[in-house]
């Protein structure tokens, strides 16, 4: 079950399955404050970066069947975050809609391009030197981002142009994601209605 507040552009969702139990509240117009408690420490770190650099507020509590692996927890958090973003934006009236952001992290360079289009699509170009960062499997970055894009109903392109350190490469993605979502969802006073010749997003 989820709720939204159109005036403050925030929403929350609860999702409980046989694999995970998640409560997530997201405020698009926040100040970069995060309270994150999950069973996946590396994802906690990445979501904290996403929140800080996007100037959002995120409150997240999640438990999952990590005795199997982190997959279900990471996937379901992506689903919940996407759902709250979509609901918080409402009819998307006045938003910029598009963004393209490059973020360096030392030797790594990531690019995130977004269209808040109501047409979910995901493209991902990243090759990591390592298949894991600590206990976190790098393939789960794709899983998280794809489910986030699907549920948020956005077009999302993620490209890691180069890098040598897997942690740095993934960190650059999440920082760029925060900045790109922030820019694309910013209210532009020049926009009348929604930014589409169709009249609806």
Buried (B, 14 or more C-beta within 10 A) or exposed (E): EBEBEEEEBBBBBBBEEEBBBBBBBBBBBBEBEBEBEBBBEBBBBBBBBBBBBBBBBBBBBBBBBBEEBBBBBBBBBBBBBBBBBBBBBBEBBBBBBBBBBBBBBEEBBBBBBBBBBBEBBBEBEBEBEEEEBEEBBBEBBEBBBBBBBBBBBBBBBBBBBEBEBBBBBBBBBBBBBBBBBBBBBBEEEEBEEBBEEEEEB
